[in-house]
Amino acid sequence: MAGALRTEDLSSRLAGPFDVVVEPGEALAVTGASGAGKSLFLRMIADLDPNRGEVFLGDVARSGLPAHDWRRRVVYVGAETGWWSDEVAAHIAPEHAASAADLAARLGLATELLSAKVARLSTGERQRLALIRALVRAPPALLLDEPTAALDRDSVGKVEDLLAERLAAGTVLVLVTHDPGQAQRLARRHLVMKAGKLVQPS
């Protein structure tokens, strides 16, 4: 187990400062209006947007690792995930193929989609495949931005069941969602982003 995810004085010119601790096996849900800074908060933790301050995973400081090593441990999955190749298979290492197939079946996806062209996928298929791409690497921390926004109720339940299993195994989860029900189902804690600040829900 890698330990807690901890931000210390994490800020940018648009949001913060954030001092947050999320323990292993804990989910923190962040809700709030569009444009309030929720996605920015996740991207700052992943060091994808300019920021100041420090982030730790257990005893490991973000500043002490190359960016790509940090992002292997603290994996960000955006609401609109980037794909650097035309085919899904290019995004999943061969040693993870069996795990990816298992996760695809659990999420209601045909295994053939793991070798499909990205451009032919629906928004919901891309969303679930992006999550699979992250989960097969078994990262100790996940930053998920609206991971079920494009999914029907049945598919949402399958994703939440899978995330609940990862939480039970000790994964740290920070979840941005517009669904208060999802926040309640998955998260022990719920904070609201208002004008770039995290506050307790009213």
N, CA, C and O of each residue as an XYZ file, in Angstrom:
808
protein
N       0.843     -1.193      0.000
C       0.000      0.000      0.000
C       0.878      1.243      0.000
O       1.814      1.338      0.794
N       0.587      2.203     -0.886
C       1.472      3.344     -1.079
C       1.278      4.434     -0.032
O       2.183      5.242      0.179
N       0.142      4.478      0.619
C      -0.095      5.507      1.614
C      -1.093      6.540      1.136
O      -1.646      6.434      0.042
N      -1.315      7.542      1.974
C      -2.316      8.572      1.709
C      -1.849      9.524      0.618
O      -0.652      9.729      0.416
N      -2.820     10.099     -0.078
C      -2.561     11.193     -1.013
C      -2.775     12.489     -0.244
O      -3.822     12.692      0.369
N      -1.780     13.356     -0.281
C      -1.830     14.564      0.545
C      -1.380     15.779     -0.258
O      -0.313     15.760     -0.871
N      -2.179     16.821     -0.257
C      -1.770     18.077     -0.876
C      -1.434     19.086      0.219
O      -2.105     19.155      1.249
N      -0.388     19.862     -0.025
C       0.036     20.892      0.926
C       0.169     22.216      0.194
O       1.050     22.387     -0.649
N      -0.707     23.145      0.522
C      -0.667     24.488     -0.051
C      -0.688     24.448     -1.581
O      -0.033     25.256     -2.239
N      -1.434     23.517     -2.130
C      -1.525     23.368     -3.581
C      -2.396     24.492     -4.134
O      -3.535     24.661     -3.700
N      -1.872     25.262     -5.090
C      -2.619     26.411     -5.578
C      -2.153     26.800     -6.967
O      -1.091     26.385     -7.432
N      -2.973     27.604     -7.611
C      -2.618     28.252     -8.866
C      -3.218     29.648     -8.816
O      -3.803     30.045     -7.808
N      -3.073     30.385     -9.901
C      -3.668     31.728     -9.908
C      -5.187     31.678     -9.973
O      -5.859     32.687     -9.762
N      -5.730     30.480    -10.272
C      -7.174     30.337    -10.431
C      -7.858     29.622     -9.270
O      -9.069     29.757     -9.092
N      -7.108     28.871     -8.486
C      -7.750     28.036     -7.453
C      -6.779     27.734     -6.323
O      -5.560     27.804     -6.481
N      -7.369     27.390     -5.161
C      -6.583     26.991     -4.011
C      -6.476     28.120     -2.995
O      -7.126     29.156     -3.131
N      -5.645     27.908     -1.972
C      -4.812     26.718     -1.733
C      -5.640     25.539     -1.220
O      -6.678     25.704     -0.580
N      -5.134     24.340     -1.530
C      -5.789     23.109     -1.120
C      -4.876     22.320     -0.194
O      -3.731     22.019     -0.531
N      -5.407     21.990      0.984
C      -4.721     21.115      1.933
C      -5.676     19.968      2.241
O      -6.575     20.092      3.072
N      -5.464     18.856      1.557
C      -6.397     17.736      1.590
C      -5.613     16.451      1.819
O      -4.514     16.284      1.291
N      -6.183     15.544      2.610
C      -5.618     14.208      2.802
C      -6.691     13.181      2.466
O      -7.806     13.246      2.983
N      -6.347     12.232      1.597
C      -7.249     11.132      1.256
C      -6.512      9.834      1.568
O      -5.472      9.546      0.976
N      -7.049      9.062      2.487
C      -6.376      7.856      2.958
C      -6.555      6.691      1.983
O      -7.478      6.703      1.169
N      -5.687      5.697      2.059
C      -5.883      4.486      1.256
C      -7.254      3.865      1.531
O      -7.664      3.739      2.685
N      -7.953      3.482      0.473
C      -9.283      2.909      0.627
C     -10.383      3.929      0.815
O     -11.537      3.567      1.044
N     -10.035      5.203      0.721
C     -11.020      6.274      0.898
C     -11.303      6.941     -0.447
O     -10.410      7.078     -1.284
N     -12.546      7.350     -0.640
C     -12.921      8.156     -1.804
C     -13.344      9.534     -1.329
O     -14.148      9.665     -0.406
N     -12.802     10.549     -1.961
C     -13.228     11.926     -1.747
C     -13.997     12.365     -2.983
O     -13.447     12.362     -4.084
N     -15.252     12.738     -2.821
C     -16.065     13.240     -3.926
C     -16.044     14.758     -3.916
O     -16.196     15.389     -2.870
N     -15.854     15.334     -5.091
C     -15.861     16.789     -5.249
C     -16.963     17.149     -6.235
O     -16.948     16.706     -7.384
N     -17.909     17.947     -5.785
C     -18.991     18.417     -6.641
C     -18.908     19.935     -6.738
O     -18.061     20.566     -6.106
N     -19.802     20.511     -7.540
C     -19.807     21.959     -7.698
C     -20.220     22.335     -9.097
O     -20.301     21.488     -9.986
N     -20.478     23.602     -9.283
C     -20.933     24.105    -10.575
C     -19.834     23.999    -11.624
O     -18.647     23.980    -11.296
N     -20.234     23.931    -12.864
C     -19.266     23.931    -13.961
C     -18.440     25.218    -13.900
O     -18.969     26.307    -13.678
N     -17.130     25.061    -14.103
C     -16.245     26.214    -14.080
C     -15.760     26.614    -12.707
O     -15.024     27.592    -12.576
N     -16.157     25.877    -11.669
C     -15.769     26.255    -10.307
C     -14.322     25.880     -9.980
O     -13.733     26.425     -9.046
N     -13.747     24.939    -10.759
C     -12.355     24.545    -10.514
C     -12.163     23.086    -10.187
O     -11.074     22.697     -9.764
N     -13.188     22.254    -10.369
C     -13.092     20.844     -9.996
C     -12.055     20.110    -10.838
O     -11.175     19.438    -10.300
N     -12.158     20.237    -12.143
C     -11.207     19.558    -13.026
C      -9.804     20.110    -12.831
O      -8.828     19.360    -12.854
N      -9.705     21.403    -12.642
C      -8.404     22.026    -12.399
C      -7.747     21.431    -11.164
O      -6.542     21.180    -11.166
N      -8.518     21.205    -10.115
C      -7.995     20.607     -8.891
C      -7.339     19.252     -9.179
O      -6.224     18.995     -8.726
N      -8.030     18.387     -9.933
C      -7.451     17.089    -10.270
C      -6.202     17.255    -11.123
O      -5.202     16.573    -10.898
N      -6.250     18.145    -12.090
C      -5.114     18.339    -12.990
C      -3.906     18.929    -12.262
O      -2.761     18.660    -12.629
N      -4.162     19.720    -11.246
C      -3.062     20.244    -10.432
C      -2.400     19.114     -9.636
O      -1.174     19.055     -9.546
N      -3.197     18.231     -9.068
C      -2.630     17.099     -8.333
C      -1.749     16.263     -9.251
O      -0.669     15.820     -8.860
N      -2.228     16.051    -10.487
C      -1.472     15.256    -11.458
C      -0.321     16.039    -12.083
O       0.453     15.475    -12.856
N      -0.195     17.314    -11.767
C       0.840     18.205    -12.298
C       0.691     18.391    -13.807
O       1.674     18.453    -14.544
N      -0.558     18.479    -14.242
C      -0.846     18.713    -15.653
C      -1.123     20.178    -15.951
O      -1.027     20.599    -17.103
N      -1.463     20.958    -14.939
C      -1.661     22.396    -15.071
C      -0.709     23.112    -14.117
O      -0.337     22.545    -13.090
N      -0.301     24.356    -14.434
C       0.633     25.087    -13.562
C       0.101     25.175    -12.137
O      -1.077     25.453    -11.915
N       0.988     24.935    -11.179
C       0.575     24.990     -9.780
C       1.785     25.205     -8.882
O       2.935     25.032     -9.285
N       1.478     25.585     -7.665
C       2.494     25.713     -6.609
C       2.096     24.792     -5.460
O       0.965     24.312     -5.397
N       3.038     24.554     -4.555
C       2.764     23.679     -3.429
C       3.316     22.297     -3.686
O       4.099     22.089     -4.613
N       2.901     21.346     -2.853
C       3.437     19.989     -2.944
C       2.313     18.973     -2.794
O       1.285     19.231     -2.168
N       2.545     17.812     -3.390
C       1.633     16.681     -3.266
C       2.463     15.462     -2.897
O       3.557     15.261     -3.425
N       1.937     14.653     -1.986
C       2.620     13.443     -1.538
C       1.717     12.236     -1.754
O       0.496     12.329     -1.629
N       2.323     11.117     -2.075
C       1.652      9.827     -2.012
C       2.441      9.003     -1.011
O       3.545      8.544     -1.302
N       1.867      8.819      0.169
C       2.649      8.247      1.257
C       3.803      9.185      1.581
O       3.595     10.377      1.808
N       5.014      8.650      1.602
C       6.203      9.453      1.895
C       6.870      9.997      0.642
O       7.909     10.652      0.728
N       6.293      9.737     -0.506
C       6.909     10.138     -1.773
C       6.346     11.484     -2.214
O       5.140     11.631     -2.409
N       7.239     12.469     -2.369
C       6.837     13.791     -2.831
C       6.786     13.820     -4.347
O       7.641     13.250     -5.025
N       5.783     14.483     -4.860
C       5.670     14.635     -6.316
C       6.925     15.265     -6.902
O       7.387     14.863     -7.970
N       7.473     16.251     -6.204
C       8.642     16.966     -6.709
C       9.881     16.081     -6.795
O      10.848     16.435     -7.470
N       9.863     14.938     -6.123
C      11.016     14.050     -6.129
C      10.989     13.014     -7.232
O      11.904     12.197     -7.331
N       9.956     13.030     -8.064
C       9.826     12.048     -9.134
C       9.736     12.737    -10.490
O       9.209     13.846    -10.577
N      10.237     12.105    -11.551
C       9.918     12.585    -12.899
C       8.412     12.575    -13.099
O       7.712     11.741    -12.525
N       7.916     13.494    -13.904
C       6.468     13.646    -14.077
C       5.800     12.353    -14.516
O       4.721     12.018    -14.026
N       6.427     11.618    -15.437
C       5.783     10.395    -15.928
C       5.710      9.324    -14.848
O       4.778      8.521    -14.845
N       6.680      9.296    -13.925
C       6.617      8.335    -12.821
C       5.504      8.701    -11.842
O       4.791      7.828    -11.346
N       5.363      9.990    -11.571
C       4.279     10.434    -10.684
C       2.922     10.050    -11.267
O       2.042      9.571    -10.551
N       2.760     10.263    -12.565
C       1.460     10.016    -13.195
C       1.177      8.540    -13.387
O       0.042      8.172    -13.691
N       2.168      7.690    -13.220
C       1.905      6.254    -13.177
C       1.327      5.858    -11.825
O       0.544      4.913    -11.733
N       1.709      6.574    -10.787
C       1.230      6.265     -9.438
C      -0.096      6.961     -9.136
O      -0.979      6.400     -8.487
N      -0.212      8.184     -9.618
C      -1.410      8.992     -9.391
C      -2.011      9.251    -10.773
O      -1.624     10.195    -11.461
N      -2.957      8.405    -11.167
C      -3.440      8.380    -12.552
C      -4.687      9.252    -12.691
O      -5.677      9.085    -11.979
N      -4.600     10.177    -13.626
C      -5.717     11.078    -13.922
C      -6.459     10.581    -15.152
O      -5.849     10.302    -16.184
N      -7.786     10.472    -15.037
C      -8.636     10.130    -16.171
C      -9.604     11.286    -16.371
O     -10.510     11.496    -15.564
N      -9.408     12.029    -17.446
C     -10.219     13.207    -17.697
C     -11.592     12.869    -18.223
O     -11.849     11.746    -18.659
N     -12.470     13.848    -18.178
C     -13.814     13.662    -18.726
C     -13.741     13.418    -20.230
O     -14.540     12.659    -20.778
N     -12.792     14.056    -20.892
C     -12.516     13.821    -22.311
C     -11.076     13.344    -22.397
O     -10.152     14.157    -22.426
N     -10.881     12.041    -22.439
C      -9.541     11.475    -22.384
C      -8.853     11.556    -23.731
O      -9.462     11.315    -24.773
N      -7.566     11.900    -23.696
C      -6.782     11.949    -24.920
C      -6.365     10.556    -25.374
O      -6.125      9.667    -24.556
N      -6.284     10.382    -26.673
C      -5.837      9.122    -27.271
C      -4.724      9.481    -28.245
O      -4.941     10.264    -29.170
N      -3.541      8.919    -28.051
C      -2.389      9.299    -28.867
C      -2.198      8.385    -30.079
O      -1.298      8.608    -30.889
N      -3.034      7.367    -30.205
C      -2.969      6.469    -31.349
C      -4.384      6.233    -31.873
O      -5.363      6.438    -31.156
N      -4.482      5.801    -33.127
C      -5.796      5.582    -33.745
C      -6.516      4.359    -33.195
O      -7.739      4.264    -33.299
N      -5.760      3.404    -32.601
C      -6.346      2.149    -32.151
C      -6.260      2.021    -30.631
O      -5.270      2.407    -30.009
N      -7.316      1.472    -30.057
C      -7.361      1.286    -28.601
C      -6.204      0.412    -28.125
O      -5.604      0.693    -27.088
N      -5.891     -0.633    -28.864
C      -4.878     -1.603    -28.435
C      -3.524     -0.967    -28.183
O      -2.759     -1.451    -27.349
N      -3.217      0.113    -28.893
C      -1.919      0.768    -28.720
C      -1.776      1.427    -27.346
O      -0.668      1.782    -26.944
N      -2.877      1.590    -26.632
C      -2.865      2.259    -25.334
C      -2.794      1.281    -24.162
O      -2.743      1.697    -23.005
N      -2.792     -0.008    -24.462
C      -2.779     -1.034    -23.416
C      -1.608     -1.968    -23.665
O      -1.520     -2.591    -24.723
N      -0.706     -2.068    -22.692
C       0.480     -2.907    -22.846
C       0.075     -4.374    -23.001
O      -0.920     -4.802    -22.416
N       0.832     -5.148    -23.780
C       0.480     -6.557    -24.003
C       0.306     -7.354    -22.713
O      -0.547     -8.238    -22.640
N       1.111     -7.045    -21.699
C       1.004     -7.796    -20.446
C      -0.294     -7.492    -19.696
O      -0.647     -8.198    -18.751
N      -0.999     -6.445    -20.116
C      -2.264     -6.086    -19.475
C      -3.484     -6.497    -20.303
O      -4.616     -6.187    -19.932
N      -3.258     -7.189    -21.415
C      -4.355     -7.503    -22.332
C      -5.425     -8.371    -21.674
O      -6.616     -8.114    -21.847
N      -5.019     -9.391    -20.925
C      -5.992    -10.281    -20.289
C      -6.809     -9.533    -19.246
O      -8.025     -9.706    -19.158
N      -6.138     -8.702    -18.458
C      -6.844     -7.907    -17.460
C      -7.818     -6.939    -18.120
O      -8.928     -6.736    -17.630
N      -7.399     -6.344    -19.232
C      -8.270     -5.421    -19.948
C      -9.514     -6.127    -20.476
O     -10.616     -5.581    -20.420
N      -9.337     -7.333    -20.985
C     -10.479     -8.099    -21.497
C     -11.456     -8.420    -20.380
O     -12.670     -8.336    -20.571
N     -10.936     -8.787    -19.212
C     -11.792     -9.080    -18.065
C     -12.571     -7.840    -17.633
O     -13.770     -7.912    -17.363
N     -11.879     -6.702    -17.570
C     -12.554     -5.469    -17.169
C     -13.586     -5.037    -18.205
O     -14.656     -4.542    -17.851
N     -13.269     -5.223    -19.476
C     -14.229     -4.867    -20.523
C     -15.520     -5.656    -20.356
O     -16.613     -5.096    -20.442
N     -15.393     -6.958    -20.117
C     -16.585     -7.791    -19.929
C     -17.385     -7.319    -18.720
O     -18.615     -7.276    -18.762
N     -16.701     -6.971    -17.664
C     -17.388     -6.526    -16.448
C     -18.101     -5.192    -16.656
O     -19.097     -4.902    -15.992
N     -17.587     -4.389    -17.576
C     -18.199     -3.085    -17.830
C     -19.163     -3.114    -19.010
O     -19.617     -2.070    -19.478
N     -19.469     -4.313    -19.483
C     -20.462     -4.434    -20.542
C     -19.968     -4.087    -21.920
O     -20.750     -3.685    -22.782
N     -18.665     -4.240    -22.142
C     -18.068     -3.928    -23.435
C     -17.640     -5.208    -24.141
O     -17.108     -6.120    -23.507
N     -17.866     -5.280    -25.438
C     -17.367     -6.401    -26.228
C     -15.846     -6.349    -26.274
O     -15.269     -5.278    -26.459
N     -15.197     -7.488    -26.109
C     -13.731     -7.498    -26.089
C     -13.142     -7.029    -27.419
O     -11.995     -6.584    -27.465
N     -13.916     -7.125    -28.499
C     -13.413     -6.653    -29.795
C     -13.114     -5.159    -29.775
O     -12.311     -4.676    -30.574
N     -13.749     -4.432    -28.877
C     -13.512     -2.990    -28.812
C     -12.094     -2.668    -28.364
O     -11.611     -1.559    -28.593
N     -11.419     -3.627    -27.726
C     -10.040     -3.396    -27.297
C      -9.082     -3.312    -28.480
O      -7.940     -2.882    -28.318
N      -9.529     -3.715    -29.663
C      -8.708     -3.574    -30.865
C      -9.388     -2.679    -31.899
O      -9.004     -2.682    -33.069
N     -10.378     -1.927    -31.481
C     -11.134     -1.083    -32.395
C     -10.413      0.232    -32.669
O      -9.468      0.597    -31.971
N     -10.874      0.930    -33.690
C     -10.413      2.285    -33.957
C     -11.100      3.235    -32.974
O     -12.311      3.162    -32.771
N     -10.321      4.115    -32.376
C     -10.882      5.047    -31.393
C     -11.996      5.887    -32.011
O     -13.005      6.153    -31.358
N     -11.821      6.305    -33.261
C     -12.794      7.182    -33.909
C     -14.161      6.532    -34.081
O     -15.157      7.235    -34.255
N     -14.226      5.208    -34.036
C     -15.500      4.507    -34.236
C     -16.239      4.248    -32.919
O     -17.353      3.723    -32.929
N     -15.643      4.603    -31.815
C     -16.253      4.346    -30.513
C     -17.267      5.424    -30.159
O     -17.123      6.585    -30.542
N     -18.290      5.020    -29.424
C     -19.217      6.006    -28.870
C     -18.552      6.715    -27.694
O     -17.511      6.281    -27.201
N     -19.163      7.801    -27.256
C     -18.612      8.534    -26.110
C     -18.560      7.642    -24.869
O     -17.574      7.654    -24.133
N     -19.628      6.867    -24.639
C     -19.659      5.982    -23.477
C     -18.624      4.879    -23.555
O     -18.036      4.503    -22.541
N     -18.394      4.350    -24.764
C     -17.367      3.324    -24.933
C     -15.985      3.900    -24.664
O     -15.168      3.272    -23.991
N     -15.724      5.084    -25.185
C     -14.422      5.723    -24.924
C     -14.232      5.971    -23.435
O     -13.133      5.802    -22.905
N     -15.295      6.367    -22.770
C     -15.196      6.665    -21.347
C     -14.828      5.410    -20.545
O     -13.959      5.456    -19.674
N     -15.492      4.296    -20.844
C     -15.183      3.063    -20.123
C     -13.813      2.505    -20.493
O     -13.114      1.967    -19.634
N     -13.425      2.626    -21.744
C     -12.115      2.133    -22.157
C     -10.993      2.981    -21.555
O      -9.925      2.457    -21.238
N     -11.226      4.273    -21.396
C     -10.232      5.111    -20.730
C     -10.052      4.681    -19.273
O      -8.937      4.682    -18.749
N     -11.156      4.316    -18.630
C     -11.060      3.827    -17.259
C     -10.307      2.503    -17.209
O      -9.469      2.297    -16.332
N     -10.602      1.610    -18.143
C      -9.874      0.337    -18.215
C      -8.388      0.582    -18.408
O      -7.557     -0.049    -17.756
N      -8.060      1.490    -19.296
C      -6.662      1.840    -19.563
C      -5.931      2.234    -18.275
O      -4.754      1.918    -18.100
N      -6.633      2.917    -17.387
C      -6.051      3.306    -16.101
C      -6.011      2.148    -15.117
O      -5.000      1.941    -14.447
N      -7.099      1.390    -15.022
C      -7.214      0.361    -13.992
C      -6.260     -0.807    -14.205
O      -5.798     -1.402    -13.231
N      -5.951     -1.154    -15.463
C      -5.075     -2.304    -15.687
C      -3.682     -2.079    -15.104
O      -2.944     -3.034    -14.860
N      -3.329     -0.828    -14.885
C      -2.015     -0.522    -14.313
C      -2.014     -0.573    -12.782
O      -0.974     -0.406    -12.144
N      -3.199     -0.806    -12.205
C      -3.364     -0.917    -10.752
C      -2.662      0.214    -10.000
O      -1.842     -0.051     -9.121
N      -2.972      1.470    -10.332
C      -2.311      2.577     -9.638
C      -2.796      2.690     -8.199
O      -3.944      2.358     -7.906
N      -1.938      3.154     -7.302
C      -2.373      3.335     -5.917
C      -3.339      4.489     -5.724
O      -4.054      4.531     -4.723
N      -3.377      5.439     -6.673
C      -4.293      6.576     -6.558
C      -4.924      6.875     -7.910
O      -4.251      6.847     -8.940
N      -6.220      7.161     -7.895
C      -6.982      7.478     -9.104
C      -7.637      8.843     -8.957
O      -8.237      9.147     -7.925
N      -7.518      9.659     -9.992
C      -8.194     10.945    -10.069
C      -9.165     10.861    -11.235
O      -8.743     10.865    -12.391
N     -10.453     10.785    -10.951
C     -11.446     10.545    -11.988
C     -12.367     11.754    -12.138
O     -12.997     12.200    -11.178
N     -12.428     12.269    -13.354
C     -13.242     13.442    -13.657
C     -14.480     13.000    -14.426
O     -14.396     12.667    -15.608
N     -15.630     12.998    -13.756
C     -16.907     12.611    -14.361
C     -16.800     11.270    -15.103
O     -17.079     11.207    -16.300
N     -16.399     10.197    -14.404
C     -16.122      8.943    -15.099
C     -17.339      8.233    -15.676
O     -17.184      7.307    -16.472
N     -18.555      8.647    -15.291
C     -19.764      7.967    -15.785
C     -20.736      8.935    -16.442
O     -21.911      8.608    -16.611
N     -20.270     10.111    -16.813
C     -21.182     11.154    -17.310
C     -21.938     10.733    -18.561
O     -23.069     11.170    -18.777
N     -21.323      9.881    -19.394
C     -21.949      9.510    -20.670
C     -22.634      8.147    -20.623
O     -23.002      7.607    -21.667
N     -22.812      7.584    -19.425
C     -23.269      6.202    -19.323
C     -24.717      6.100    -18.848
O     -25.224      6.972    -18.142
N     -25.367      5.006    -19.257
C     -26.710      4.717    -18.757
C     -26.623      4.155    -17.342
O     -25.537      3.846    -16.851
N     -27.767      4.027    -16.700
C     -27.798      3.650    -15.281
C     -27.135      2.304    -15.022
O     -26.405      2.150    -14.043
N     -27.384      1.329    -15.892
C     -26.795      0.004    -15.702
C     -25.271      0.065    -15.789
O     -24.572     -0.555    -14.987
N     -24.766      0.810    -16.760
C     -23.312      0.932    -16.924
C     -22.694      1.706    -15.766
O     -21.586      1.397    -15.326
N     -23.412      2.711    -15.276
C     -22.932      3.449    -14.107
C     -22.758      2.499    -12.923
O     -21.752      2.559    -12.216
N     -23.737      1.624    -12.711
C     -23.648      0.666    -11.608
C     -22.451     -0.247    -11.742
O     -21.801     -0.560    -10.744
N     -22.143     -0.683    -12.950
C     -20.993     -1.569    -13.162
C     -19.680     -0.848    -12.863
O     -18.774     -1.419    -12.255
N     -19.586      0.403    -13.294
C     -18.380      1.178    -13.000
C     -18.233      1.377    -11.495
O     -17.144      1.208    -10.946
N     -19.324      1.734    -10.833
C     -19.255      1.974     -9.385
C     -18.900      0.706     -8.626
O     -18.159      0.770     -7.645
N     -19.407     -0.443     -9.052
C     -19.048     -1.705     -8.406
C     -17.546     -1.962     -8.525
O     -16.906     -2.406     -7.572
N     -17.000     -1.681     -9.686
C     -15.572     -1.892     -9.916
C     -14.732     -0.940     -9.064
O     -13.718     -1.337     -8.490
N     -15.163      0.308     -8.991
C     -14.433      1.278     -8.168
C     -14.530      0.919     -6.688
O     -13.567      1.105     -5.944
N     -15.675      0.410     -6.257
C     -15.821     -0.004     -4.861
C     -14.844     -1.130     -4.525
O     -14.298     -1.171     -3.422
N     -14.624     -2.039     -5.468
C     -13.652     -3.110     -5.252
C     -12.237     -2.549     -5.113
O     -11.470     -2.983     -4.253
N     -11.902     -1.592     -5.956
C     -10.567     -0.989     -5.863
C     -10.390     -0.248     -4.531
O      -9.314     -0.275     -3.935
N     -11.443      0.401     -4.081
C     -11.374      1.061     -2.773
C     -11.152      0.041     -1.658
O     -10.349      0.266     -0.753
N     -11.861     -1.068     -1.729
C     -11.703     -2.109     -0.712
C     -10.286     -2.669     -0.700
O      -9.813     -3.154      0.328
N      -9.611     -2.601     -1.844
C      -8.236     -3.089     -1.940
C      -7.210     -2.032     -1.537
O      -6.011     -2.307     -1.525
N      -7.682     -0.804     -1.201
C      -6.768      0.217     -0.699
C      -6.439      1.345     -1.637
O      -5.588      2.177     -1.321
N      -7.090      1.402     -2.791
C      -6.832      2.502     -3.723
C      -7.343      3.815     -3.150
O      -8.390      3.854     -2.502
N      -6.603      4.887     -3.391
C      -7.049      6.241     -3.084
C      -7.842      6.751     -4.282
O      -7.393      6.616     -5.421
N      -9.015      7.335     -4.040
C      -9.846      7.833     -5.130
C     -10.288      9.264     -4.847
O     -10.853      9.560     -3.793
N     -10.020     10.142     -5.806
C     -10.606     11.486     -5.791
C     -11.495     11.573     -7.014
O     -11.034     11.426     -8.146
N     -12.776     11.815     -6.774
C     -13.808     11.701     -7.796
C     -14.527     13.029     -7.972
O     -15.116     13.551     -7.025
N     -14.480     13.574     -9.181
C     -15.298     14.733     -9.521
C     -16.573     14.219    -10.170
O     -16.519     13.439    -11.121
N     -17.715     14.650     -9.660
C     -18.997     14.191    -10.194
C     -20.054     15.266    -10.035
O     -20.018     16.056     -9.091
N     -20.998     15.288    -10.972
C     -22.171     16.150    -10.843
C     -23.347     15.387    -10.240
O     -24.431     15.943    -10.063
N     -23.129     14.127     -9.929
C     -24.203     13.262     -9.424
C     -24.079     13.129     -7.911
O     -23.203     12.405     -7.437
N     -24.931     13.805     -7.136
C     -24.840     13.689     -5.681
C     -25.072     12.272     -5.191
O     -24.529     11.876     -4.160
N     -25.877     11.499     -5.923
C     -26.093     10.108     -5.552
C     -24.815      9.303     -5.668
O     -24.521      8.471     -4.809
N     -24.060      9.543     -6.717
C     -22.787      8.844     -6.885
C     -21.807      9.232     -5.785
O     -21.092      8.380     -5.257
N     -21.772     10.499     -5.442
C     -20.909     10.947     -4.349
C     -21.260     10.212     -3.059
O     -20.375      9.801     -2.308
N     -22.539     10.052     -2.813
C     -22.986      9.378     -1.592
C     -22.667      7.886     -1.624
O     -22.287      7.308     -0.606
N     -22.821      7.265     -2.787
C     -22.594      5.823     -2.895
C     -21.111      5.454     -2.755
O     -20.790      4.424     -2.162
N     -20.233      6.255     -3.276
C     -18.827      5.868     -3.350
C     -17.942      6.507     -2.280
O     -16.935      5.924     -1.879
N     -18.309      7.685     -1.826
C     -17.351      8.478     -1.052
C     -17.675      8.549      0.432
O     -18.836      8.653      0.829
N     -16.634      8.490      1.235
C     -16.780      8.733      2.665
C     -16.893     10.229      2.942
O     -17.559     10.653      3.887
N     -16.231     11.014      2.101
C     -16.238     12.465      2.284
C     -16.684     13.144      1.001
O     -16.479     12.634     -0.100
N     -17.302     14.315      1.170
C     -17.840     15.070      0.051
C     -17.518     16.542      0.301
O     -17.892     17.105      1.330
N     -16.819     17.155     -0.654
C     -16.534     18.579     -0.593
C     -17.087     19.242     -1.843
O     -17.247     18.605     -2.884
N     -17.376     20.528     -1.726
C     -17.941     21.298     -2.831
C     -16.923     22.348     -3.266
O     -16.356     23.056     -2.434
N     -16.696     22.442     -4.579
C     -15.819     23.472     -5.115
C     -16.648     24.706     -5.428
O     -17.595     24.659     -6.213
N     -16.272     25.813     -4.796
C     -16.936     27.082     -5.047
C     -15.875     28.151     -5.311
O     -15.081     28.496     -4.436
N     -15.885     28.659     -6.532
C     -14.952     29.731     -6.909
C     -13.511     29.394     -6.562
O     -12.772     30.226     -6.035
N     -13.121     28.151     -6.867
C     -11.738     27.747     -6.665
C     -11.367     27.375     -5.250
O     -10.184     27.231     -4.940
N     -12.362     27.215     -4.373
C     -12.117     26.810     -2.977
C     -12.954     25.580     -2.655
O     -14.080     25.445     -3.132
N     -12.401     24.685     -1.845
C     -13.132     23.525     -1.375
C     -13.797     23.836     -0.040
O     -13.146     24.271      0.910
N     -15.110     23.603      0.011
C     -15.863     23.895      1.230
C     -16.751     22.716      1.563
O     -17.004     21.867      0.708
N     -17.221     22.654      2.779
C     -18.155     21.621      3.193
C     -19.503     21.871      2.524
O     -19.905     23.020      2.340
N     -20.210     20.780      2.155
C     -21.539     20.976      1.558
C     -22.483     21.606      2.557
O     -22.408     21.328      3.754
N     -23.366     22.450      2.073
C     -24.305     23.153      2.965
C     -25.513     22.265      3.261
O     -26.416     22.673      3.992
